[in-house]
Amino acid sequence: MTKADIVNEISRNTGIEKLVVQKTIETFMDTIKDSLIDGENVYLRGFGSFIVKARAAKTARNISKNTTITIPAHKVPAFKPSKAFILEVKDNH
């Protein structure tokens, strides 16, 4: 499912114009992104959490050049579904 599919589905179910739904979804995504950039996690009860995970520095190998490189510590965004969300997906598959 794409963002356009989500916009169409919400518009069809609510009767709200597609442009309004699209702007709302884009603002929602921007708000989550900005919160994660600022180091704040986003918690949506019953759905899940958008969190920032810290990755430690590590050593990696470039096999083709037979060299070792160091990957510095960094942060990555992640999504952790709620227990209710996980159970719902498990029960439907």
N, C-alpha and C positions, 0 to 999 in steps of 0.2 A: 504494500500500500504506500502510495506517495503522498506528499503534502497536498497535492491537488485533489487526490482521492479523499483525503480527510476533510478538506474544505467542502467538497461536493456533498459528502455524507452529513456533515454538521449542518450545512445549508438546507439540505433536503429534510432533515429531521426537525429543525427548529423554525424554518421559514425565514431565517435571517439571510440577507443578501450575501452573495459569495464574496464580494469585495470587503465587507465588514468582517466576515469570518476570517478571511485571509489576513487582514490587518491584525486581528486579534491573535491569531496563531503566531504570526511573525513577531508581534510584540511579546508574547509569552516566551517564545524561544530566545529572543534577545535578552529578556529579563533573566532567564536561567543562565544564559551564557555570561552576562555581565556579573551575576552573583558568583559564579564559579571563578571567573577571572579575578574577582576581589577576594577569593578564598573562602567564600561563604557557601555552605552546602544548602541545597533546596530540598525540603521534605514535603511530600504530597501524601498525606495519610490515606491508606488504602490502595495506593498506587505504587509508590516507591520513592527513592531518594536519588537526586543527582549530586554526586560527591566528587571531591578532588582527592585523588590518590597520589601519594608521594612514592616515586620510584627511586631506589638507591642507585648510587653510581656503580657501574659494573664494567668488567673487562670483556670485550668481544673479539672475535677473530675474523679477519678478512681472509677466507680460504684461498681465493684466487691469487692474492698477492702474498699470502703466507705472512701476514703481519698482525699485530695485536693493536687494538685501539681501545681507548677508554671512553665509555659513554657516561657523561656527567649525570648527576642526580637531577631529576626533573619531576614535574607534576603532570598528571593526565586526568581528564574528566572521565567519570564512570557513572553508570546507572545501576542501582541496586533495587530490584523489585521488592515490594512488600511481601510478607508471608501469604497474605490473602491473595495477592496477584499470582504468586507462584502456584498456590493450590488450585486456583481457578484454571490456570493453563494446564496443569497436570491432569485435572479431572476431565478436561475436554479433549484430551488426546489419548 
